[in-house]
Every structure is written in C-alpha cells, then in structure tokens.
Amino acid sequence: MNSGDRAATLLFGPNSFRVIRPGHFVLCAVTGEAIALEALRYWSVERQEAYATPEIATSRLTGGA
C-alpha cells in the first residue's frame, strides 16, 4: 500500500497542519468525505478535525452537526 491509498494523519495548528502519517487525503469529520491535502482549508485545532466545506465547519463548530 502506498501513501496515496490511505488517509493521512495530521496535527492541526492555528494556521497550518503537520503530517504525522503520510497520505494524500483526510476524511471530513462530519461527512466522511475524502479531502485531498492540497484542498484542505477548514479544520478545528481544538477538536483536531478536518471539514470539507466552510458550511460544514460552521455547523459543526456551532453545535449543528
């Protein structure tokens, strides 16, 4: 299995993330959708979760999801 076949493990910081385990995508914490690392823009530092869209992030962080 190469790193493109599995999800990456990331450490989310306030302005960037660090790759802990290589991969080409992460899963949205709400929808389970694969998000390519180069397309990842939304996450929670406190929850250490990734989100596919700003709407999903807002909903999750305001208690809607």
Secondary structure as UniProt FT lines:
FT   HELIX           3..5
FT   STRAND          9..12
FT   STRAND          17..21
FT   STRAND          25..28
FT   TURN            29..31
FT   STRAND          34..36
FT   HELIX           37..39
FT   STRAND          42..44
FT   TURN            45..48
FT   STRAND          49..51
FT   HELIX           54..61
FT   TURN            62..63
//
